[in-house]
Amino acid sequence: MTGSTSRDIAVIGGGPAGLAAAEMLAGAGHRVTLYERMPSVGRKFLIAGRGGLNLTHSEPLASFHQRYHPAQPPLAGAIDAFSPQALRDWCEGLGQPTFIGSSGRVFPKSFKASPLLRAWLGRLDTIGVRILTRHRFLGWDADGSLAFETPDGRLTVAPQATLMSLGGASWPRLGSDGTWVPLLTGAGIKVSPLKPANVGFSVPWSDVFRERFAGTPLKRVALSLGDETVRGEAMVTADGIEGGAVYALSRLIRDEIEAEGEARLVLDLRPDLTEDALMRRLASYKPGASLATRLRKDAGLDPVAASLLREAAGRALPSSAGELAALIKAAHLRLLAPRPIERAISTAGGVAFEAIDSRFMLKARPGAFVAGEMLDWEAPTGGYLLQGAFSSARAAAAGMMDWLDEAGPDL
Ligand SMILES: Cc1cc2nc3c(=O)[nH]c(=O)nc-3n(C[C@H](O)[C@H](O)[C@H](O)COP(=O)(O)OP(=O)(O)OC[C@H]3O[C@@H](n4cnc5c(N)ncnc54)[C@H](O)[C@@H]3O)c2cc1C
């Protein structure tokens, strides 16, 4: 323990941020109770592990920091203090060594979240963290105590310090539903509007295209908006487009739609070929070959890419090799709106950094600290989200211990 006094601490929200904070606080000798509204903790963490738990990323810290928007110095400081390597060491300490995948992303060797969560909960139990599930935070009572809805009725508690890690508003059935926003704004705390992040967008597909290609991947494409280009894969959905490459641009697309009413996404359907090379291939067709055959055989487009070209052109396709090549290298798609926040991977917006101090404590509520996705930052997929949750939680827990030490034993 940094000071000599063991305190009663409430952590509210049992996602990775809350669990990480609870571990640090209980490890330092405090009496920690974690309140979670769902019947079990870590539900989003478990879902994150479904397709491979991408815990963090191996790129150098300088570029790592640039993934977070808006740039928040306290968050950058938190990541320096509990770095991607520290997160990997922590994971290994729980018997789950990690590896770096081909894209630089870091995963546990087991690939899953469940063995890690099991070992983690075992450790929390050993160090005395009390977990109360089915306890929903309702806000503060007039005397400053915390109110919860529980299966046994309303409960109020008055810990010496509180750490909130209530998550964003994506995938609300896993527990984080963003209903904490009015509780905090009502208490005079500035919260930037919650918005979908790492999300798909609606596209006005023709009925024919939608019926034939919903659920079909667009492989090896490059997507651009303004100066940003991302190579990867996207997925055609019944009402739009989603997938890794779209998510990577989703902050910019979302902001463009907000400002302009729609965004023009530029697709390069053959990013591995120059426009010239493509034009030469398209110009050397056999006499009598149909346009469909030329697109398939000469340009190497699969059916979804060839049809998408028609969607983008909005008219019959040109037959000249030059015009076709230009269209294949820069097919413009109109994106009209992000999918709803419930369908997003993560949430932008949240408790404004100006509402907290350098210790992650709410200026309007001394003794109450905030961490994780409920803070106003966003980042792409790639492990940056979990790293942000862990690092901010540990920084907030450290901040709380500093504050408790300063407050002295008579708090
Ligand atoms: C499908 C999917 C895949 C993902 N994959 C990855 C990945 O591979 N890598 C990565 O870095 N990130 C990934 N993420 C994102 C990552 O899971 C989140 O960023 C992370 O879980 C945020 O942690 P948190 O603790 O801040 O919030 P959460 O995990 O959302 O936890 C918040 C907790 O607070 C509880 N809570 C909310 N309101 C109340 C209340 N009023 N009272 C009591 N409890 C409350 C919730 O029930 C929840 O348990 C993925 C997300 C999704 C949806």
The ligand as a MOL file (V3000), in Angstrom:
LIG
                    3D

  0  0  0     0  0            999 V3000
M  V30 BEGIN CTAB
M  V30 COUNTS 53 58 0 0 0
M  V30 BEGIN ATOM
M  V30 1 C -17.5400 -7.5200 -30.9400 0
M  V30 2 C -16.4450 -6.7670 -30.2610 0
M  V30 3 C -15.1180 -7.1480 -30.4590 0
M  V30 4 C -14.0860 -6.4280 -29.8570 0
M  V30 5 N -12.8050 -6.8360 -30.0530 0
M  V30 6 C -11.7890 -6.1300 -29.4970 0
M  V30 7 C -10.4410 -6.5490 -29.6610 0
M  V30 8 O -10.1620 -7.6240 -30.2160 0
M  V30 9 N -9.4590 -5.7310 -29.1620 0
M  V30 10 C -9.7360 -4.5860 -28.5000 0
M  V30 11 O -8.8060 -3.8650 -28.0870 0
M  V30 12 N -11.0080 -4.2030 -28.2530 0
M  V30 13 C -12.0320 -4.9510 -28.7500 0
M  V30 14 N -13.3260 -4.5720 -28.5020 0
M  V30 15 C -13.5720 -3.3860 -27.6490 0
M  V30 16 C -13.3500 -3.6950 -26.1480 0
M  V30 17 O -14.0370 -4.8760 -25.8020 0
M  V30 18 C -13.8400 -2.5140 -25.3020 0
M  V30 19 O -13.1790 -1.3460 -25.7190 0
M  V30 20 C -13.5750 -2.7500 -23.8030 0
M  V30 21 O -14.3250 -3.8500 -23.3380 0
M  V30 22 C -13.9120 -1.5060 -22.9790 0
M  V30 23 O -13.6730 -1.7980 -21.6410 0
M  V30 24 P -14.4270 -1.0080 -20.4600 0
M  V30 25 O -14.0940 -1.7450 -19.2070 0
M  V30 26 O -14.1270 0.4300 -20.5520 0
M  V30 27 O -15.9830 -1.1530 -20.7910 0
M  V30 28 P -16.8880 -2.4660 -20.9080 0
M  V30 29 O -16.1040 -3.6540 -21.2830 0
M  V30 30 O -18.0210 -2.0640 -21.7690 0
M  V30 31 O -17.3850 -2.6890 -19.4160 0
M  V30 32 C -18.2740 -1.8000 -18.7700 0
M  V30 33 C -19.0290 -2.5690 -17.6960 0
M  V30 34 O -19.8440 -1.6540 -16.9570 0
M  V30 35 C -21.0990 -2.2730 -16.7070 0
M  V30 36 N -22.1010 -1.2280 -16.4910 0
M  V30 37 C -22.5750 -0.3370 -17.3900 0
M  V30 38 N -23.4850 0.4800 -16.8210 0
M  V30 39 C -23.5840 0.0740 -15.5130 0
M  V30 40 C -24.3500 0.5400 -14.4060 0
M  V30 41 N -25.2220 1.5660 -14.4830 0
M  V30 42 N -24.1880 -0.0960 -13.1980 0
M  V30 43 C -23.3130 -1.1340 -13.0570 0
M  V30 44 N -22.5720 -1.6080 -14.0980 0
M  V30 45 C -22.7010 -1.0040 -15.2950 0
M  V30 46 C -21.3480 -3.0710 -17.9630 0
M  V30 47 O -22.3110 -4.0890 -17.7480 0
M  V30 48 C -19.9590 -3.6210 -18.2880 0
M  V30 49 O -19.7230 -4.8620 -17.6680 0
M  V30 50 C -14.3770 -5.2870 -29.0640 0
M  V30 51 C -15.7140 -4.9140 -28.8470 0
M  V30 52 C -16.7340 -5.6420 -29.4490 0
M  V30 53 C -18.1690 -5.2230 -29.1960 0
M  V30 END ATOM
M  V30 BEGIN BOND
M  V30 1 1 1 2
M  V30 2 1 2 3
M  V30 3 2 2 52
M  V30 4 2 3 4
M  V30 5 1 4 5
M  V30 6 1 4 50
M  V30 7 2 5 6
M  V30 8 1 6 7
M  V30 9 1 6 13
M  V30 10 2 7 8
M  V30 11 1 7 9
M  V30 12 1 9 10
M  V30 13 2 10 11
M  V30 14 1 10 12
M  V30 15 2 12 13
M  V30 16 1 13 14
M  V30 17 1 14 15
M  V30 18 1 14 50
M  V30 19 1 15 16
M  V30 20 1 16 17
M  V30 21 1 16 18
M  V30 22 1 18 19
M  V30 23 1 18 20
M  V30 24 1 20 21
M  V30 25 1 20 22
M  V30 26 1 22 23
M  V30 27 1 23 24
M  V30 28 2 24 25
M  V30 29 1 24 26
M  V30 30 1 24 27
M  V30 31 1 27 28
M  V30 32 2 28 29
M  V30 33 1 28 30
M  V30 34 1 28 31
M  V30 35 1 31 32
M  V30 36 1 32 33
M  V30 37 1 33 34
M  V30 38 1 33 48
M  V30 39 1 34 35
M  V30 40 1 35 36
M  V30 41 1 35 46
M  V30 42 1 36 37
M  V30 43 1 36 45
M  V30 44 2 37 38
M  V30 45 1 38 39
M  V30 46 1 39 40
M  V30 47 2 39 45
M  V30 48 1 40 41
M  V30 49 2 40 42
M  V30 50 1 42 43
M  V30 51 2 43 44
M  V30 52 1 44 45
M  V30 53 1 46 47
M  V30 54 1 46 48
M  V30 55 1 48 49
M  V30 56 2 50 51
M  V30 57 1 51 52
M  V30 58 1 52 53
M  V30 END BOND
M  V30 END CTAB
M  END
